[in-house]
Amino acid sequence: MKKRKVAVSRRQVVILVVLTTLWISTRPNGLAAAICTKEFQDTETTRSYANCSDLLRQKASIAWNYTRHSNKMELAFSGHSLGEMGWVGLGINNRCSEMVGSDAWIAFRTINESSVQSYKLTDRLYNFPVLQTGPIDNDFRIISVSITDLNIVIHTSLQLKPNQTKFALVWNRGPSVLFMMPAPHALDEESLSSVAVMDVNNGVQDIGKLGCPINISHRPQKKKHGIIAGVAWGILYPVGILIGWYTLCFPQAFLYAYVPYHLLSFGVGMAGYYSGNAVRDLSGSQYDSKHHLLAIGIVIIGTFQILLFILRVASPAGYGGGLAYKSIDVISGLASMNTRNRVNVAKGVSKGPLLSQYIPTSFAKVNVL
């Protein structure tokens, strides 16, 4: 039995080559975008990594070693800057797959040498989009940085938390650096989607979108904030208003009972406010702005009452106060309760029980991971 020869014409070969080229060019950033490598020449040392992966955006790639018994990773991020004075940055976010909330190392070329600086990316960048160098999480440390032409490699180490298996990788690049402040990156689709999830078991998972799919919760911080602020503004502060009202006519009782109590409740309330700011930073952009504005209003009114103590000390009537001071105490106290608990003085409670509105609101309106 004779074998049939399959003839392939030159035209078919040309068509096949064209189709293959089109397929390559239509892939995200193309196959030529980045070809990951596991070995890097760092000054006089060659650093080797067991795994590597292309990140598909901005011609970037990542290589890593993972030590299971210590739950520690060594990372080598390779990126291409936009020019000789451009910058390239790698960020780690343990909570959400987004840039806000990330700890970042940004590398760039200075006049005489290469430089790498740490930056904390908080939600304040929305209002003031300028990066300023500052301390970051000690578990994310820089090892070295090397710059060759437009290629920048950042070597870092990351100590994962117990039972942590994944975290978000965010990266970007910009055109220049002025006084250690990197210029803003572009806002095109590629720059806004340079995010992936690193899983120690499955490697890099390209998601290309923002959000909070990482199952690492900061619920304990939320609970701590809810308890502190709820006790301070929901219990201590209203009770203090009643104590102040009934002891105002008795200067000694007012001085030794109400004033220390009120200062204590205000101090606990401020601790609750600052713990809320910490939760806001952990939540990235997924926090409740109305709840934050409400907290600012409470702090302003509470601070106003504390200032009344200073005015009262300087007044001729001393701690007894006059009718004006009594009226201000009552008005500011009711205003604080009205702001915090949504109580309408004329119509009563607007909706829901007083205490049940606070803690569920502060928990539920911030995205739970």
Beta strands, then each sheet from edge to edge (+ up, - down):
strand 1: 39-42
strand 2: 45-48
strand 3: 51-54
strand 4: 61-67
strand 5: 72-80
strand 6: 87-93
strand 7: 103-109
strand 8: 114-120
strand 9: 140-148
strand 10: 151-159
strand 11: 166-174
strand 12: 177-178
strand 13: 181-182
strand 14: 195-199
strand 15: 203-206
strand 16: 343-344
strand 17: 348-349
sheet 1: 1+ 2-
sheet 2: 3+ 4- 5+ 10- 9+
sheet 3: 8+ 7- 6+ 11- 14+ 15-
sheet 4: 12+ 13-
sheet 5: 16+ 17-
end
